[in-house]
Amino acid sequence: QLSDEEKANISEEAKEAAREMGQAELAKKLGDIDMSAYESELYDRFYEPVAAEIDQLRVVLQGVEARSHEREWVGLQSFGDLDDNRLVDGAAGDRLIYRRRADVPPDPASPQTKPKRLRFVLDVSGSMYRFNSLDRRLERCCQMAIMVMEALDGFGDKYSWSIAGHSGDGPVIPFVDYGQPPTDRAERLKVIRKMWAHSQYCMSGDYTLEAAEAGVESVAESEGDDYFVLLLSDANLKRYAIHPNDLGDALTSNDKVKAYALFIAGGKEAEDLPVRFPSAEASSAWTQKTSQASLRKSSQLRRWRTTDGRPVTVGVLLPSFFFR
């Protein structure tokens, strides 16, 4: 990996030539992927480490209830429109004789009429490929994608979801579009291979902030029962002078969207993250002893507040222990 000083000395012509070469290799690789036969052994390499988590996640997804709030008239209010049904009570001195429109949560057993919208924004930058031999971060990212695709399979009526990548090539690298999930293992394998190929041939750079903003904007474009964004990054924030508050503002740019940031990083970078994120709730980074059970505990999620005081939830863990 070149230092920042060495990169600064590279001419624009050389950078453009490198970009064109990378794009040509990427196009060739993607062409090979689309024409390749299904390889069960390769797929199982990503599937088997997260098979148990897929089963657990499917149980959770099946049991999720409707969350969409409806605007309804609510009575017994101290202000609002006069409720004709409460005129006698008002004459008797009752003050709660008004009604007003308000968001009313659905009954626990009410059916979900609109799909929950999910956006997974995964890091496919060059550093993910470059350091994969050290800590398997890109492999873990691909395992996460397999877990998501397998767990959501068959839930098209309850969830509308998409997967996009971010790298030095840009903030939105589409892999799976809303309403067009991969239908079998072969198609899911193609998604993984495209992610891997992009990380191998993309340009250096960072679009984490822009990717967060685009993810929040994308998931809120259509009406849904609820809205979620999960941003995955290899925690290379310091190198590109990204302040946590700026990322927090991007993740909370739409009040109806629940956005989460999950950072995978090795060594000192992961250890420094808890110090660099301002937070009202202190918690340590996930360590090598972190088990799958503890990853699901809310106490392992780090929270900080944006410049206007809104909370953001962040996970920090070492990539070698992302999954088993």
Secondary structure, 3 states (H helix, E strand, C coil): CCCHHHHHCCCHHHHHHHHHHHHHHHHHHHHHHHHCCCCHHHHHHHHHHHHHHHHHHHHHHHHCCCCCCEEEEEEEECCCEECHHHHHHHHCCCCCCEEEEEEECCCCCCCCCCCEEEEEEEECCHHHHHCHHHHCHHHHHHHHHHHHHHHHCCCCCCEEEEEEEEECCEEEEEEECCCCCCCCHHHHHHHHHHHHHHHHHCCCCCCHHHHHHHHHHHHCCCCCCCEEEEEEECCCCHHHCCCHHHHHHHHCCCCCCEEEEEEECCCHHHHHHHHHCCCCCCCCCCCCCCCHHHHCCHHHCEEEECCCCCEEEEEEECHHHCCC
